[in-house]
C-alpha cells in the first residue's frame, strides 16, 4: 500500500478546507466570462475573472492556475490546515505561497465531490516535463471514463492509474478497486486523491499487468503508456505517463494480449490505445493479431488517424518542448527517422473494448468511428454485445424467420445533383440519430427494406415482397440483402427480440 503525501491528520484538515472547493462552486465563481476563458485555455483570462479576496478564489489561483498568492491569503483559504503542515503541497517563501501540485475538483452528475492531485501541465508551468510527471484530468482520461461500461461489479482493475481518475469512477460501482502504476510517486498522489474523495483502493507498483499476474477482475480499465515510439522510457527521453520503453505499438499489443486471462467469465475491459498503420493501410489486421485466438471478443474504434510528423509534434508539445530548439529538432528527427525506417504510414488512435467470448473463436470488430457519439459511450456496449451474440447464434434461416423492427429516430437524407436532364439523386444516407449515430449509404431498396421492418413481419416475407417489386428471384434478393441486414442489426438500425 502507498501512503498519501500528507499525514492523515493533515489530510483531515485539508479535506475540511476544500469542502467548498467543488466543480459547481468554481463554475459559479468564474461566471460566464471566466468559464469561457477556461474553456479556451486562457489562464490569464481566468485570473482576471476572479475576485480578489475570496478564499475560494485563492484556492483556484493556487491549485488550478498555479500562480503565487500571499502567505496570508493562502493561510486563510486553507484553514484549519496550517501552512507548515501543508509543505508537500504548498511552498512558501518571501511572504508568498505557491502550490507544488495541481489539486483539481472533479465530479460527475451522479458522484463526487472528488479531488484529483497531479502535476501542473506545461500550460501552467512552462518547459519540458519531468520524466516522473503525473498527468491530471485530460481529454484522454475523460474519453476513457465516458467509454467504460458501468455496472455493479465485485473487482475492478485500473492499469496505469496515474492520478487515479479511472479508479475514482470504478469506485462508484466496484466493491474492490486495484490500481497499478510503474511510478511510486503517481501511486502516492493517487492515494491522496482517493482519501480526499472518500475512496479506498489497493495500490500496487508494476508495469501493465505484472502486479496482478494470478488474479481475475470483472472490469479492467487502462489509460496505459501507449505512445508509439522508438522505445523511449524514463531513463532516456521518455515519461512515465506515456512511454513504456517498448518499441512501436508493443505496449498496446502486450496489454491487449494479456487482458483475456485476467477477466472473469462475464468480465469486460476498456482501454485507450495507439497503433501503427502500415504502408498497406491494414490497421485492423495488425490490431486483430494482438488478440489470443480464444477467450474474448473485442470492439475496436479508430477515432483518429494522424500522419507521423503530426503525431511526433503533438507528443513533443504535450511534453512541454519548444519548437525550433535544439532539443526539439533532435527528438523530432530521431522519432521521424524511426517511423521512416519502419515504414509507418500513419498512427491510429482509439478505444478498445474487450469482453469474454461465448463462442469457440474470438470475434474482433475493427472500425473507424469518426462521428460524435452519444455520451456516455460505454452505455452502448451492452447493446452491441447483445446484438453480436444474437447474430452469432442465428444462421441465415433463423434470420429470415426473425421479425426485426426499425429503430426509433432513423433519418433518411437524399442528395440530388442538377444535371442536363434535371435533378438526379446521387446519394442516399441512413442515419441513426442516437447512441452510436452511425451513418450508412442506403439505396431505395435498403431504405424500403428498413421501413418495412415493423417487428411483426418475418424478414423472409419482407424480402419476398422486395423481390416481387424488383423482378428478381427471392434467393438472389436474400443473398444480397442478408449481409446488409446483419450489418444493420449489428449497428442498431434494426432491432431484434
N, C-alpha and C positions, 0 to 999 in steps of 0.2 A: 504494500500500500504506500501511497505517497501523501505526505502532509502538505497542507496549504502553505502559501508563502508567509502568512501571518499566523501567530498563535491563536488558539481557539477563543481565548478571552478577547483578544483584539478583534477577531472576526465578528464576534457577537456585537461589539460596539460599532464596528463598521457597518454591519447589517442594519443597525438602528439608524445610523447616519444617512444611509442611502435609501431608506424605505420609501421616500418620496421621489426618488430619482428613477422614474419609470418612463417607458416609451410614451405613454399618454401625457405625462406631466411635461416632458421635454417638448413634445409636439405642441402642446398649448403654449408653452413658454416662448417658443420660436415664432409663433404666428405665421401667417401665410408668406411673408417676405423671407423670414429665416428658413422656413421649410423649403421654399423654392431654391434658396441658395444652397442648402444642404443637399438637395436632390441633384443639383448640377455640380457638386463637388467644390463649391466656392466657400472655403472655410472662413475667409475674411468677411464675406457677406454674412455668414452665420454669426460671427463675433459681433458685427455691427448691430445685429438684431437683438442681442442680449441686453437685458437691463444691467445696471452697474452693480447693484448692491444686494441682490437676492442670493441666498445660499445655493439654490438650485442652479442659478446662472454660473456660480463659481464652480460647481461640480461639472457642468458642461465644459467650461473653459479648461479645467484640469484634465478631465478624463476622456473627452471627445475631441477637443481642439488641440490639446497638448501644449497650451501656452502657459507661461508663468503667471501666477497671481500673488498677491501679498500674503505673507505668512498669516496675518491677522484674518484675512478673508478665508484662507484655507482652514484655519483653526475653527472659525465659526461654522463653516459648512460641514466639517467632519465631526462636530460634537455629537456624541460624547467621546469619540476616539481622540486620544491625544496624538499630536503630530509625531512625537518621539516614538510612539508605538507603531506608527504607520511608515517607518523608514523604508521597508522593502517596496512600498507603493509610492511614497512621496519623498522627493529630495528637497531639502531646504538649505538655502544659502543666501547670505546677504539680504535677509529680510524678505526673500521671495520663496515660493513653493512651486514645485514643478512635478507633475506626475511622471513616474518612470514607466508606467504601463497604461494601456487603454482599459478602462472599465466601462463597458457599454451596457445600457439596459436593453433587454431583449424580451420579447413575449410573442405569443400568438393569440388568436381570438379566444382560444379555449384554455390556455395555460399561461403560467407566469404569475407574478413578475419574475424574470430571470436576469442575471447579470453575467456577462462573458468577459473574462480577463485575458488580455493578449498584448502583444507588442503593438506600438503605433506603426501604421503603414508609412511608406515613403512620401505620401502626400502630406503627412503631418510632420514627420522627421526626415527631411530630405537626405539623400545619399544612399549608397549601397546598403542593403540589409545585412545583418549579421547572419552567419551560417545557421545559428540556432534560433532564428526568428520564428516566433509563434504567431500564426495567422489568426486574425479575428473573424468577424462576421463579414463575409463577402458574397459576391454573386454566385460562386460555385457552391458554397455551403448552403445558401438559400435554395438553389436549384435542387440539390440533393434532398434537402428536407421536404420540399414540395413533392418530389418524385417518389419518396419512400412510401410503400404501402403501410397503412396503420390498422392494427387490430390488437386486441389484448394477447400478449404472449408471456411465456414464462421467462425465457432468457434471450437477451439481445446482446450483440457484439458490435462495438464501434471500432473499426480498424483505422489507425492513423487519426486519433481523436483530436489532436491539436489542442485548441482551447475548449473543446467539448461541446460544440454546437449540436452535432448529431446525437450525442449521448443525452443531452437535455430533452430532445424530442422523444427519444426512445424511452426515457424515464417516465413519460406520461402513460405508457401502455405496456411496459415490461416489468415483471416482478424483480428481475435482476439485470443489471447493465454492467457488462465488462467492457472497458475502454483501454485500448493499447496505443502505444506510440514509441518510436525509437528514441525520443527526446525526454530525458528525465525532467528537463525544465518545463516542457509542454505539459507533462503529467502533473507537475506541481501547480501550474496555472489552472489546469482543468479541475484539479481538486479544490482550488479556491473558489472557482465559479460554481462548482457543484454545491459546495457548502453554503455559499451565499444564496443560492437558488433553492435550497431545501431538498437537495437530492444527494443520494449516496451511490457511488459506483465502485466497482473493483477495478483499480488502475494497475496496469501491468506494462513493463518495458519490453520492447522487442520489435522486430521488423515483421510487417504484414501479419501472417497467421502463426508465426513462430510461438508466441506466448500461449496459444490455445490448441496445441497440436493433437490433443486427445479429447476435445470437448465438442459438444453439439449445441447449436443455437437455433431458435425459432426465427430469428431475424438477424441478419448481418448487414450493416451499413458501412460504407467506406468512401472517404474522400482521400484516397491514398496519394503518395508521391508519384503521380502518373506521367510527369513531363517526359516527352521523348527527346533523348539527348545522346551524346556520345558516351554517357555513363558518368555524368557529374555526381559528386557526393560531397558531404560536408568537409571532408579532408582536403578537397580541392576547390573547385569553383561552384559547388552546389549548396543547396539549402535543405534543411530537414523537412520543411513543409512541402516540397515539390519534387526533390531529386532522390531517387532510390539508390543510385550507384550502379544500377543495372543498365545495360546498353539498349538503346532503341526503345521499343514499347514493351520490353520484357517484364517490367513491374506489373503492368495490367495483365499480361499473359499469365504470370505466376499466380497472381491473386485469383483470377478467374478460374484457373485450373485447380486451385486448392479449395475453393469455396464449397463445391458439392459435397465433399467429405466432411464438412463441418456443419451441414444443415440437417435439422431433424426431418422426419418423414413429411411434415407439412410446412417446412421452412421456406423462407424467401430471403433474397439478398438484393440490395440496391446499391450500386456504386457508380462513381464517375470514372471515366477512362479516356485516354487518348491513344490513337493507333496510327501506324504508318499506312498511307495509301500508296501502294507500289505503282510502278510505271504503267502497268496494265489496268489500273483503276479498281482492281478487285479487293476492296477493303473488307467486304463481307466474308469472302473466303479466308482471309487472314484471321479475322476475329473468330470465325467459326472453328478454326483449327485449335484455338486455345481451350475449347471445352472438352472434357472427357467424353468418351463415346456413350457411356451410360450414366444415368443418375439424375440429370437435371435438364430442364428446358430453359430457354432464355429468350428475352426480347431485347434487342439492341437498337437504340435510337442514335443515329448520327445527326446531331443537332447543327453542326457547323463544320465546314471544310476550309482549311487555311493553307495557303502556299508556304513553303519553307521559310522564305525571308520574313514574311509577316509573322509567322509563328515565333521565330527567334526574337524579332523585335518586341513582340508582345511580352515574352517572358523576361527579356532584359529590362524592359520598362517596369515590369511587375516587381523586379528586384531592386528598383531604385537606381539603375545605371543611367548615365547621362550620354545621350547620343553624341558621337564625334570625339569622345575622349579616347585615349589610347586603350584603356581597359575595355570600353565598348567595342572598338574596332577589332581588337584581338579576339574577344569572345565571340563576336558575331561571325568573324571569318572562320574560326575553328569549328563552330557549330554548323555553319552552312557547308563547309568542306566535308563534314561527315555525312550530311544529308546527300550531297552530290555523289560521294563515293559509294553510298549505299542505295542509290537510285530511288530516293524518296521523292515522289511526285507531289505529295501534299500530306497534310496531317488531318485526321478526323478527330472530332471531339464530341463526346456524348455520354449517354447513360446506358447502363447495363442492368437489367433485372433478371434474376435467376430464381427458379423455383423447382422443387423436387418433381421429377417426372413420374407419370403414371404408366407410360408405355415402356416398351423394351429398348427404344433408342431415343437419344436426345433430339429435340427439335429446337434449332436455333434460328430465330427470325430476325434478320438484319434489315433495317430500312432507314431511309432518310426521313427525318421528321423536322422539316424546317419551319412548319407553321406554329403559330402560338396556340397552345392547347389550354383547355380549361383547367384552372388550378383548384385544388392540389392535384397534380398529375398522377400521383400514386394511387388515388382513388379509382382510376380507370384500369388498374392492373387486374383486379379481380374479375371484371367482365371479360377482359382479354383472355385470361387463363380459362375461364369457363367456356368461352366460345371456341378456343383452340382444342380443348379437351372434347367438346361436343363434336367438332369436325373430325377429330381423330377417331372417334368411336362410331361414326356414321359413314358407311360407304355410299356410293352413288345411288344405289337402290333405296337406301334409307333416306337419303337426302330428297329424292324425288317424292317420297311419301310424306315428308315433313310439311308443316304448314307455317312457313316463315311470314313474319309481319314486318312491314317497313317501319323504321324507327321514326319517332316524332322529330319534328324540326328539320326535315330534309329540305334543301334548297336546290332548285334546278336553274342554272344560268345558261342562256343561249347567246352566242356571239355571232353576228352576221356581218358579212363584208359586202360592200357595194361593188358589183361588177357590171359589165356591159348589159347583161341580161337582167339586172336588178339585184336586190338583196339576196344573198346566198348564205345559208347557215354554214359556218366553218368550224364551230367549236361548241360543244355542249358539256357542261360540267355539273356533276352532282356533288353537293357539299353537305357534310354533317355539321350542324350549327352549334353543337355542344360537345362535351367530352374531348376526344382527340381532334375534332374538327378536320377530319380527312377531306380531301378534295380528289375526285377521280373523274376522268373523262367518261362520258356515258352517251352513246348514240341513242337514237329514238327507240330501238329495240330494248336496250338495257333500261332506259328510263321508264319505258312502258312496263317492263317486267317488274321493276321495283314498285311502281304504283299499284300493280295488280296483286302484290303480296299482301293480303289483308288479314292473315292469321287464321283464316278459316278454310282457304282453298289449298289443296295439296300442290306443291311446286310442279309435280308432273303435269297436272291439269293446266296450270298457267303456261307451261312450255308447249303443251299441245295446242293451246289457243294461239300462241305466238307462231307456231309452225304453220297453222292453218292460215293465219293472216299473211305470212310471207311466202307461202307456197313451198316451203322446204319440208323435208321429212322430219318427223319427231325425233328420230335418232340423231340426225345432223344438228338440229337445234339444241338438243340436250348435250351433245358432245361439245358444242361451242360454248354453251351457257353455263354448264356446271362449274368449271373452274372460276368463272367470273362470279357466280353466286357464292362460291366458297370464300372468295376474297371479300365480297360484300358482307358476308356473315362475320368473317374474322374482324373486319374493321368496324362493325356495329351498324352498318347501313340497314341490314336486315337482322331481325331478332328471331331467335328460335326458342322453343319452350325449354 
